[in-house]
C-alpha cells in the first residue's frame, strides 16, 4: 500500500513536470512537426502530379485533398483523434462495468461537451490541453484516493488541477517565447473538470452519495478561496485589459488603449513611431512584437505592427491563390507585377529562402502547378481581411502609418479594391488582433466581486467549523 501511494505521487508529479518542461520548447516542437508535415505533403503532391498512377479524376480529387492538408491544423486534429479514441475506450469500459442508463446518458453529455470545445477552439494546438489536463485529473484522483474516501475527493482533484493550470500560464508569462492568457487557464480548468466528470461516471454516481462532514466542507471552502485569490493575482499581474472599439458601422477592433489615447499618441509621437516601424520587416517581425515592442511596454506600436502584418500576409495570400486560380504560371507575371515586392516577400516566406532569384521563383511556380484552385469566394476573403485591416490602420493610426514604409497610398488602395470596396464596406468584420485582452470587466470590479464571494465562503467555513466542534462536544458528553 505504501509503495502504491509513492508510485501514484511520482506518476502525478512526473506528468506535471512534463507539462512544465514542454512549455519553453513546445512552440519549436510544434513548428518543427508543422514544417515536416507540410514538406512531406508537398513532396507527395509533386510525386503524384509528375507520376500519375490513377485516372485523371481520381488524381485531381487526391491532389485536392492533399492541398487542403495543413500541418498545424493536422496536429490539432490528431490530438482530437486521440481524445476520440480515449472516449470510445471509456464507453466500452462503462458497458463492461454495467453502468446505469442515467450514467451512460450523462457520459454522452460529457462527450458532447468535448465535441463542442474541440470543434470551436480557434487555435488547433489548444486541443492538446484536453489530453494534458484530462489525464492529469485522473492521476490526481489516484493520489487523493489513497487518503480521501468521500465525494470531496473530486473537488480536491478539480481545484489541484486548476492550481497547476494557473501556474502553467504564469510560467508561460515569464518565458520570453510564450504568453500567459486567462483563456488558457479556463481551457486547462475545463479539461480537468471534464476529466474528473469521466472519473465520477466510471466510479458510478453512487460514489457521490456519501455524506460530507462539516470539517471537509470547511477545508473545501478554504481551497476555493485560495483558488479565487490565485485567479485574482493572475488577472492582476498577467492578464491584459482594454477595449472593443467600433470603428464604423460594421468594423470592430480590440485595443489596450482608449480611442482618445490612440489619437493622442498618434498625434504627438507619429514621427518617432514611424521611424521605429520602418526598422521592422518580415524577418525580425517576431522579435519586434515579442521582445522589442511588447504589448505591455509599447501597446501602440505592437498593435499597429500586428495589424499591418495581418493586412500584408492576407494580401500576399490573395495574390498567391489568384495565381493558382488563373493558372498563370509565368515568371514574368511575378517579376513585372506592380505587386512584385509582395510576391517576393510571400515566396521568401513560402519557400523558406533568404534570397529570391529566378531559380526560386521557378521552383515556386512548379509548386503552384500542383495546387488545386480555391473557390473565388475563399480567395476574396483574404482580400476582404486585408481591406478591413488597412481601413483600421489608415484611420486609427493614420499619422504614424502615413509616415511609414508600410503606407499604401490612396491611389494604390482605390485601384486594388475598386471592384469590391462597396461590398467590403457593408460586411461585418471584427479584427482578431489583441482579442485575448479582457474588455467586459475591469480589475477593480473583479476584486470587488471576489471579496464578496470570499467573505461569503469564510462565513460558511466558520459555520461548518463551529458545527464540527459542536458535534465533537456532543460526542464527548454522551461518551464519557
C-alpha positions as a Python dict, from the first residue, in 0.01 Angstrom:
ca = {
    (1, 'X'): (0, 0, 0),
    (2, 'X'): (285, 237, 91),
    (3, 'X'): (457, 168, -243),
    (4, 'X'): (130, 231, -431),
    (5, 'X'): (99, 574, -268),
    (6, 'X'): (458, 655, -362),
    (7, 'X'): (409, 542, -722),
    (8, 'X'): (86, 743, -757),
    (9, 'X'): (264, 1053, -629),
    (10, 'X'): (563, 1000, -858),
    (11, 'X'): (347, 947, -1168),
    (12, 'X'): (134, 1258, -1097),
    (13, 'X'): (443, 1471, -1026),
    (14, 'X'): (621, 1337, -1336),
    (15, 'X'): (326, 1420, -1560),
    (16, 'X'): (307, 1772, -1411),
    (17, 'X'): (680, 1821, -1468),
    (18, 'X'): (640, 1703, -1829),
    (19, 'X'): (368, 1967, -1879),
    (20, 'X'): (601, 2235, -1742),
    (21, 'X'): (909, 2116, -1933),
    (22, 'X'): (726, 2131, -2267),
    (23, 'X'): (633, 2498, -2215),
    (24, 'X'): (959, 2657, -2341),
    (25, 'X'): (1016, 2402, -2621),
    (26, 'X'): (651, 2347, -2717),
    (27, 'X'): (629, 2616, -2991),
    (28, 'X'): (954, 2497, -3152),
    (29, 'X'): (839, 2133, -3147),
    (30, 'X'): (502, 2228, -3300),
    (31, 'X'): (678, 2440, -3563),
    (32, 'X'): (919, 2156, -3646),
    (33, 'X'): (642, 1899, -3697),
    (34, 'X'): (425, 2151, -3883),
    (35, 'X'): (708, 2215, -4131),
    (36, 'X'): (787, 1844, -4151),
    (37, 'X'): (424, 1755, -4236),
    (38, 'X'): (394, 2039, -4488),
    (39, 'X'): (722, 1947, -4660),
    (40, 'X'): (635, 1577, -4680),
    (41, 'X'): (291, 1668, -4811),
    (42, 'X'): (446, 1896, -5073),
    (43, 'X'): (679, 1616, -5190),
    (44, 'X'): (384, 1377, -5212),
    (45, 'X'): (186, 1630, -5418),
    (46, 'X'): (483, 1675, -5654),
    (47, 'X'): (520, 1299, -5694),
    (48, 'X'): (151, 1239, -5769),
    (49, 'X'): (144, 1534, -6010),
    (50, 'X'): (453, 1417, -6200),
    (51, 'X'): (382, 1043, -6181),
    (52, 'X'): (6, 992, -6217),
    (53, 'X'): (-84, 630, -6148),
    (54, 'X'): (-461, 679, -6124),
    (55, 'X'): (-720, 816, -6362),
    (56, 'X'): (-733, 1194, -6408),
    (57, 'X'): (-1048, 1237, -6194),
    (58, 'X'): (-902, 1035, -5904),
    (59, 'X'): (-570, 1219, -5931),
    (60, 'X'): (-748, 1556, -5921),
    (61, 'X'): (-951, 1453, -5614),
    (62, 'X'): (-639, 1324, -5441),
    (63, 'X'): (-449, 1645, -5514),
    (64, 'X'): (-747, 1847, -5391),
    (65, 'X'): (-743, 1662, -5056),
    (66, 'X'): (-364, 1686, -5018),
    (67, 'X'): (-370, 2060, -5095),
    (68, 'X'): (-619, 2107, -4812),
    (69, 'X'): (-382, 1949, -4559),
    (70, 'X'): (-209, 2193, -4325),
    (71, 'X'): (50, 2065, -4079),
    (72, 'X'): (-57, 2297, -3797),
    (73, 'X'): (-425, 2206, -3837),
    (74, 'X'): (-336, 1837, -3865),
    (75, 'X'): (-158, 1839, -3526),
    (76, 'X'): (-477, 1977, -3370),
    (77, 'X'): (-696, 1715, -3536),
    (78, 'X'): (-452, 1439, -3439),
    (79, 'X'): (-497, 1550, -3075),
    (80, 'X'): (-875, 1538, -3127),
    (81, 'X'): (-841, 1185, -3272),
    (82, 'X'): (-650, 1068, -2960),
    (83, 'X'): (-929, 1211, -2742),
    (84, 'X'): (-1193, 1038, -2957),
    (85, 'X'): (-1016, 701, -2916),
    (86, 'X'): (-999, 759, -2541),
    (87, 'X'): (-1371, 843, -2522),
    (88, 'X'): (-1458, 527, -2716),
    (89, 'X'): (-1241, 323, -2478),
    (90, 'X'): (-1419, 475, -2176),
    (91, 'X'): (-1759, 398, -2331),
    (92, 'X'): (-1662, 30, -2376),
    (93, 'X'): (-1537, 26, -2016),
    (94, 'X'): (-1869, 168, -1890),
    (95, 'X'): (-2062, -102, -2077),
    (96, 'X'): (-1841, -371, -1920),
    (97, 'X'): (-1895, -217, -1576),
    (98, 'X'): (-2273, -230, -1643),
    (99, 'X'): (-2331, 133, -1558),
    (100, 'X'): (-2691, 255, -1539),
    (101, 'X'): (-2875, 421, -1826),
    (102, 'X'): (-2861, 755, -1643),
    (103, 'X'): (-2482, 727, -1611),
    (104, 'X'): (-2444, 639, -1980),
    (105, 'X'): (-2662, 938, -2077),
    (106, 'X'): (-2454, 1168, -1856),
    (107, 'X'): (-2140, 1030, -2019),
    (108, 'X'): (-2277, 1119, -2363),
    (109, 'X'): (-2339, 1473, -2238),
    (110, 'X'): (-1969, 1487, -2143),
    (111, 'X'): (-1879, 1361, -2493),
    (112, 'X'): (-2098, 1637, -2644),
    (113, 'X'): (-1908, 1898, -2439),
    (114, 'X'): (-1577, 1754, -2564),
    (115, 'X'): (-1702, 1766, -2924),
    (116, 'X'): (-1824, 2126, -2885),
    (117, 'X'): (-1497, 2254, -2739),
    (118, 'X'): (-1278, 2063, -2985),
    (119, 'X'): (-1475, 2198, -3281),
    (120, 'X'): (-1489, 2560, -3160),
    (121, 'X'): (-1130, 2607, -3040),
    (122, 'X'): (-968, 2856, -3278),
    (123, 'X'): (-606, 2757, -3217),
    (124, 'X'): (-560, 2393, -3327),
    (125, 'X'): (-285, 2310, -3076),
    (126, 'X'): (-507, 2421, -2784),
    (127, 'X'): (-674, 2079, -2824),
    (128, 'X'): (-361, 1934, -2659),
    (129, 'X'): (-485, 2089, -2332),
    (130, 'X'): (-760, 1828, -2316),
    (131, 'X'): (-504, 1547, -2333),
    (132, 'X'): (-261, 1701, -2083),
    (133, 'X'): (-510, 1809, -1819),
    (134, 'X'): (-767, 1535, -1877),
    (135, 'X'): (-502, 1272, -1794),
    (136, 'X'): (-373, 1489, -1508),
    (137, 'X'): (-719, 1482, -1343),
    (138, 'X'): (-710, 1100, -1343),
    (139, 'X'): (-360, 1094, -1190),
    (140, 'X'): (-460, 1347, -921),
    (141, 'X'): (-766, 1138, -836),
    (142, 'X'): (-543, 831, -789),
    (143, 'X'): (-322, 1027, -547),
    (144, 'X'): (-615, 1155, -338),
    (145, 'X'): (-787, 816, -342),
    (146, 'X'): (-514, 690, -107),
    (147, 'X'): (-630, 934, 162),
    (148, 'X'): (-988, 1051, 95),
    (149, 'X'): (-1297, 830, 76),
    (150, 'X'): (-1578, 1080, 19),
    (151, 'X'): (-1709, 1289, -273),
    (152, 'X'): (-1483, 1574, -164),
    (153, 'X'): (-1204, 1387, -348),
    (154, 'X'): (-1347, 1511, -679),
    (155, 'X'): (-1346, 1873, -562),
    (156, 'X'): (-982, 1846, -448),
    (157, 'X'): (-893, 1690, -785),
    (158, 'X'): (-1052, 1981, -978),
    (159, 'X'): (-901, 2250, -755),
    (160, 'X'): (-550, 2099, -764),
    (161, 'X'): (-572, 2066, -1144),
    (162, 'X'): (-681, 2429, -1161),
    (163, 'X'): (-380, 2537, -948),
    (164, 'X'): (-146, 2353, -1184),
    (165, 'X'): (-322, 2509, -1487),
    (166, 'X'): (-280, 2860, -1345),
    (167, 'X'): (89, 2801, -1263),
    (168, 'X'): (129, 2672, -1621),
    (169, 'X'): (15, 3010, -1757),
    (170, 'X'): (226, 3206, -1505),
    (171, 'X'): (536, 3019, -1626),
    (172, 'X'): (437, 3100, -1986),
    (173, 'X'): (410, 3467, -1889),
    (174, 'X'): (767, 3457, -1756),
    (175, 'X'): (912, 3274, -2058),
    (176, 'X'): (1032, 3506, -2339),
    (177, 'X'): (878, 3297, -2619),
    (178, 'X'): (539, 3234, -2457),
    (179, 'X'): (240, 3437, -2339),
    (180, 'X'): (13, 3354, -2046),
    (181, 'X'): (-358, 3414, -2103),
    (182, 'X'): (-667, 3370, -1886),
    (183, 'X'): (-849, 3195, -2170),
    (184, 'X'): (-585, 2919, -2147),
    (185, 'X'): (-640, 2899, -1770),
    (186, 'X'): (-1006, 2837, -1848),
    (187, 'X'): (-920, 2568, -2106),
    (188, 'X'): (-697, 2396, -1850),
    (189, 'X'): (-972, 2414, -1589),
    (190, 'X'): (-1239, 2284, -1830),
    (191, 'X'): (-1009, 1995, -1927),
    (192, 'X'): (-963, 1897, -1561),
    (193, 'X'): (-1337, 1933, -1494),
    (194, 'X'): (-1435, 1709, -1788),
    (195, 'X'): (-1168, 1454, -1694),
    (196, 'X'): (-1296, 1445, -1335),
    (197, 'X'): (-1655, 1404, -1456),
    (198, 'X'): (-1546, 1095, -1653),
    (199, 'X'): (-1382, 954, -1336),
    (200, 'X'): (-1712, 1010, -1150),
    (201, 'X'): (-1907, 822, -1418),
    (202, 'X'): (-1654, 533, -1410),
    (203, 'X'): (-1685, 511, -1031),
    (204, 'X'): (-2064, 537, -1054),
    (205, 'X'): (-2296, 809, -926),
    (206, 'X'): (-2328, 615, -602),
    (207, 'X'): (-1982, 746, -513),
    (208, 'X'): (-2141, 1091, -470),
    (209, 'X'): (-2397, 973, -215),
    (210, 'X'): (-2157, 958, 79),
    (211, 'X'): (-2246, 1233, 326),
    (212, 'X'): (-1984, 1507, 360),
    (213, 'X'): (-1862, 1608, 706),
    (214, 'X'): (-1865, 1971, 817),
    (215, 'X'): (-1486, 1963, 854),
    (216, 'X'): (-1444, 1854, 491),
    (217, 'X'): (-1674, 2131, 366),
    (218, 'X'): (-1475, 2383, 571),
    (219, 'X'): (-1149, 2271, 404),
    (220, 'X'): (-1313, 2282, 59),
    (221, 'X'): (-1423, 2641, 118),
    (222, 'X'): (-1068, 2741, 212),
    (223, 'X'): (-931, 2572, -103),
    (224, 'X'): (-1186, 2758, -318),
    (225, 'X'): (-1085, 3087, -152),
    (226, 'X'): (-718, 3018, -238),
    (227, 'X'): (-823, 2939, -598),
    (228, 'X'): (-1013, 3270, -621),
    (229, 'X'): (-716, 3466, -481),
    (230, 'X'): (-479, 3287, -722),
    (231, 'X'): (-708, 3378, -1013),
    (232, 'X'): (-723, 3741, -899),
    (233, 'X'): (-344, 3763, -873),
    (234, 'X'): (-312, 3610, -1219),
    (235, 'X'): (-567, 3854, -1362),
    (236, 'X'): (-388, 4146, -1196),
    (237, 'X'): (-31, 4051, -1292),
    (238, 'X'): (-57, 3854, -1617),
    (239, 'X'): (-385, 3932, -1791),
    (240, 'X'): (-418, 4245, -2006),
    (241, 'X'): (-726, 4465, -2031),
    (242, 'X'): (-859, 4700, -2294),
    (243, 'X'): (-1148, 4796, -2517),
    (244, 'X'): (-1351, 4667, -2808),
    (245, 'X'): (-1377, 4973, -3032),
    (246, 'X'): (-1634, 5030, -3303),
    (247, 'X'): (-1454, 5185, -3597),
    (248, 'X'): (-1756, 5217, -3828),
    (249, 'X'): (-2098, 5055, -3861),
    (250, 'X'): (-1951, 4714, -3949),
    (251, 'X'): (-1591, 4716, -3825),
    (252, 'X'): (-1463, 4645, -3474),
    (253, 'X'): (-1114, 4611, -3331),
    (254, 'X'): (-953, 4543, -2992),
    (255, 'X'): (-701, 4769, -2824),
    (256, 'X'): (-536, 4809, -2487),
    (257, 'X'): (-573, 5185, -2531),
    (258, 'X'): (-881, 5404, -2547),
    (259, 'X'): (-962, 5585, -2871),
    (260, 'X'): (-853, 5912, -2707),
    (261, 'X'): (-513, 5769, -2611),
    (262, 'X'): (-463, 5617, -2954),
    (263, 'X'): (-535, 5953, -3118),
    (264, 'X'): (-313, 6141, -2873),
    (265, 'X'): (-15, 5910, -2922),
    (266, 'X'): (-59, 5917, -3299),
    (267, 'X'): (-67, 6296, -3297),
    (268, 'X'): (222, 6357, -3053),
    (269, 'X'): (469, 6082, -3144),
    (270, 'X'): (393, 5977, -3501),
    (271, 'X'): (737, 6066, -3642),
    (272, 'X'): (923, 5868, -3377),
    (273, 'X'): (680, 5575, -3409),
    (274, 'X'): (712, 5576, -3789),
    (275, 'X'): (1093, 5564, -3768),
    (276, 'X'): (1074, 5268, -3531),
    (277, 'X'): (817, 5098, -3752),
    (278, 'X'): (1042, 5141, -4056),
    (279, 'X'): (1306, 4926, -3887),
    (280, 'X'): (1067, 4630, -3890),
    (281, 'X'): (1039, 4368, -4164),
    (282, 'X'): (918, 4011, -4209),
    (283, 'X'): (1244, 3863, -4080),
    (284, 'X'): (1250, 4049, -3748),
    (285, 'X'): (871, 4060, -3702),
    (286, 'X'): (863, 3806, -3415),
    (287, 'X'): (1149, 3981, -3238),
    (288, 'X'): (980, 4319, -3291),
    (289, 'X'): (646, 4226, -3127),
    (290, 'X'): (768, 3975, -2866),
    (291, 'X'): (1090, 4135, -2739),
    (292, 'X'): (1146, 4493, -2850),
    (293, 'X'): (793, 4635, -2854),
    (294, 'X'): (572, 4407, -2650),
    (295, 'X'): (203, 4461, -2588),
    (296, 'X'): (272, 4584, -2233),
    (297, 'X'): (567, 4814, -2298),
    (298, 'X'): (456, 4964, -2629),
    (299, 'X'): (89, 4888, -2694),
    (300, 'X'): (51, 5140, -2977),
    (301, 'X'): (345, 5014, -3184),
    (302, 'X'): (276, 4650, -3103),
    (303, 'X'): (-85, 4661, -3214),
    (304, 'X'): (-12, 4868, -3526),
    (305, 'X'): (261, 4626, -3635),
    (306, 'X'): (35, 4321, -3588),
    (307, 'X'): (-247, 4489, -3787),
    (308, 'X'): (0, 4563, -4069),
    (309, 'X'): (139, 4211, -4066),
    (310, 'X'): (-213, 4068, -4089),
    (311, 'X'): (-301, 4307, -4372),
    (312, 'X'): (11, 4223, -4574),
    (313, 'X'): (2, 3847, -4514),
    (314, 'X'): (-362, 3825, -4623),
    (315, 'X'): (-292, 4036, -4931),
    (316, 'X'): (1, 3812, -5024),
    (317, 'X'): (-217, 3503, -4981),
    (318, 'X'): (-472, 3665, -5212),
    (319, 'X'): (-201, 3711, -5478),
    (320, 'X'): (-77, 3356, -5426),
    (321, 'X'): (-416, 3187, -5465),
    (322, 'X'): (-514, 3418, -5753),
    (323, 'X'): (-215, 3285, -5950),
    (324, 'X'): (-333, 2929, -5884),
    (325, 'X'): (-692, 3012, -5984),
    (326, 'X'): (-594, 3191, -6305),
    (327, 'X'): (-334, 2922, -6387),
    (328, 'X'): (-84, 3195, -6477),
    (329, 'X'): (245, 3014, -6432),
    (330, 'X'): (481, 3261, -6597),
    (331, 'X'): (783, 3401, -6416),
    (332, 'X'): (741, 3735, -6596),
    (333, 'X'): (398, 3790, -6437),
    (334, 'X'): (558, 3791, -6093),
    (335, 'X'): (871, 3986, -6189),
    (336, 'X'): (683, 4260, -6381),
    (337, 'X'): (384, 4292, -6146),
    (338, 'X'): (317, 4618, -5960),
    (339, 'X'): (288, 4391, -5654),
    (340, 'X'): (631, 4242, -5719),
    (341, 'X'): (761, 4317, -5366),
    (342, 'X'): (465, 4139, -5209),
    (343, 'X'): (511, 3838, -5436),
    (344, 'X'): (878, 3822, -5338),
    (345, 'X'): (801, 3852, -4967),
    (346, 'X'): (550, 3569, -4988),
    (347, 'X'): (781, 3348, -5194),
    (348, 'X'): (1054, 3410, -4936),
    (349, 'X'): (817, 3302, -4659),
    (350, 'X'): (657, 3014, -4853),
    (351, 'X'): (981, 2867, -4987),
    (352, 'X'): (1178, 2948, -4669),
    (353, 'X'): (1456, 3115, -4869),
    (354, 'X'): (1675, 3407, -4771),
    (355, 'X'): (1711, 3532, -5130),
    (356, 'X'): (1451, 3512, -5407),
    (357, 'X'): (1607, 3467, -5750),
    (358, 'X'): (1478, 3326, -6080),
    (359, 'X'): (1553, 2970, -5970),
    (360, 'X'): (1347, 3008, -5653),
    (361, 'X'): (1059, 3169, -5846),
    (362, 'X'): (1058, 2881, -6098),
    (363, 'X'): (1055, 2630, -5811),
    (364, 'X'): (765, 2822, -5656),
    (365, 'X'): (574, 2822, -5986),
    (366, 'X'): (623, 2445, -6023),
    (367, 'X'): (462, 2401, -5683),
    (368, 'X'): (170, 2626, -5786),
    (369, 'X'): (105, 2398, -6082),
    (370, 'X'): (26, 2112, -5844),
    (371, 'X'): (-221, 2321, -5640),
    (372, 'X'): (-596, 2282, -5674),
    (373, 'X'): (-759, 2625, -5723),
    (374, 'X'): (-960, 2765, -5435),
    (375, 'X'): (-1313, 2887, -5471),
    (376, 'X'): (-1319, 3256, -5569),
    (377, 'X'): (-1515, 3340, -5255),
    (378, 'X'): (-1236, 3195, -5040),
    (379, 'X'): (-974, 3393, -5232),
    (380, 'X'): (-1169, 3717, -5194),
    (381, 'X'): (-1192, 3654, -4817),
    (382, 'X'): (-818, 3720, -4794),
    (383, 'X'): (-859, 4044, -4988),
    (384, 'X'): (-1154, 4144, -4766),
    (385, 'X'): (-949, 4098, -4446),
    (386, 'X'): (-661, 4293, -4600),
    (387, 'X'): (-902, 4575, -4689),
    (388, 'X'): (-1052, 4594, -4339),
    (389, 'X'): (-713, 4588, -4166),
    (390, 'X'): (-593, 4870, -4391),
    (391, 'X'): (-905, 5072, -4304),
    (392, 'X'): (-827, 5032, -3934),
    (393, 'X'): (-460, 5137, -3958),
    (394, 'X'): (-525, 5422, -4203),
    (395, 'X'): (-787, 5579, -3975),
    (396, 'X'): (-684, 5492, -3619),
    (397, 'X'): (-303, 5506, -3662),
    (398, 'X'): (-315, 5741, -3961),
    (399, 'X'): (-23, 5982, -3893),
    (400, 'X'): (221, 5706, -3798),
    (401, 'X'): (100, 5490, -4084),
    (402, 'X'): (128, 5765, -4349),
    (403, 'X'): (488, 5836, -4250),
    (404, 'X'): (593, 5471, -4257),
    (405, 'X'): (720, 5247, -4538),
    (406, 'X'): (403, 5040, -4498),
    (407, 'X'): (175, 5316, -4630),
    (408, 'X'): (-20, 5205, -4935),
    (409, 'X'): (-150, 5541, -5052),
    (410, 'X'): (-497, 5640, -5172),
    (411, 'X'): (-437, 5560, -5541),
    (412, 'X'): (-296, 5215, -5459),
    (413, 'X'): (-593, 5132, -5235),
    (414, 'X'): (-859, 5264, -5473),
    (415, 'X'): (-710, 5068, -5763),
    (416, 'X'): (-668, 4748, -5561),
    (417, 'X'): (-1020, 4745, -5416),
    (418, 'X'): (-1213, 4930, -5687),
    (419, 'X'): (-1435, 4631, -5770),
    (420, 'X'): (-1503, 4527, -5411),
    (421, 'X'): (-1499, 4832, -5182),
    (422, 'X'): (-1879, 4870, -5167),
    (423, 'X'): (-1932, 4505, -5081),
    (424, 'X'): (-1643, 4500, -4832),
    (425, 'X'): (-1767, 4815, -4656),
    (426, 'X'): (-2110, 4659, -4600),
    (427, 'X'): (-1971, 4336, -4445),
    (428, 'X'): (-1914, 4283, -4073),
    (429, 'X'): (-1555, 4244, -3952),
    (430, 'X'): (-1401, 4209, -3607),
    (431, 'X'): (-1022, 4206, -3614),
    (432, 'X'): (-871, 3924, -3405),
    (433, 'X'): (-565, 4137, -3324),
    (434, 'X'): (-535, 4156, -2941),
    (435, 'X'): (-853, 3952, -2896),
    (436, 'X'): (-707, 3786, -2582),
    (437, 'X'): (-746, 4104, -2379),
    (438, 'X'): (-1041, 4132, -2140),
    (439, 'X'): (-1283, 4408, -2241),
    (440, 'X'): (-1601, 4328, -2046),
    (441, 'X'): (-1474, 4394, -1692),
    (442, 'X'): (-1201, 4587, -1510),
    (443, 'X'): (-966, 4458, -1238),
    (444, 'X'): (-1130, 4679, -976),
    (445, 'X'): (-1466, 4514, -1036),
    (446, 'X'): (-1308, 4167, -1023),
    (447, 'X'): (-1161, 4241, -680),
    (448, 'X'): (-1498, 4368, -552),
    (449, 'X'): (-1682, 4055, -669),
    (450, 'X'): (-1404, 3832, -533),
    (451, 'X'): (-1409, 3994, -189),
    (452, 'X'): (-1787, 3945, -167),
    (453, 'X'): (-1755, 3576, -262),
    (454, 'X'): (-1460, 3522, -23),
    (455, 'X'): (-1649, 3677, 270),
    (456, 'X'): (-1945, 3451, 195),
    (457, 'X'): (-1718, 3143, 179),
    (458, 'X'): (-1539, 3240, 503),
    (459, 'X'): (-1874, 3271, 682),
    (460, 'X'): (-1970, 2926, 552),
    (461, 'X'): (-1633, 2780, 653),
    (462, 'X'): (-1674, 2926, 1005),
    (463, 'X'): (-2025, 2785, 1026),
    (464, 'X'): (-1901, 2437, 922),
    (465, 'X'): (-1614, 2462, 1172),
    (466, 'X'): (-1847, 2553, 1460),
    (467, 'X'): (-2083, 2273, 1358),
    (468, 'X'): (-1789, 2030, 1365),
    (469, 'X'): (-1684, 2144, 1716),
    (470, 'X'): (-2044, 2121, 1837),
    (471, 'X'): (-2066, 1757, 1727),
    (472, 'X'): (-1735, 1682, 1899),
    (473, 'X'): (-1852, 1831, 2232),
    (474, 'X'): (-2180, 1641, 2200),
    (475, 'X'): (-1991, 1314, 2141),
    (476, 'X'): (-1774, 1384, 2445),
    (477, 'X'): (-2079, 1442, 2667),
    (478, 'X'): (-2258, 1121, 2563),
    (479, 'X'): (-1946, 904, 2559),
    (480, 'X'): (-1752, 977, 2877),
}
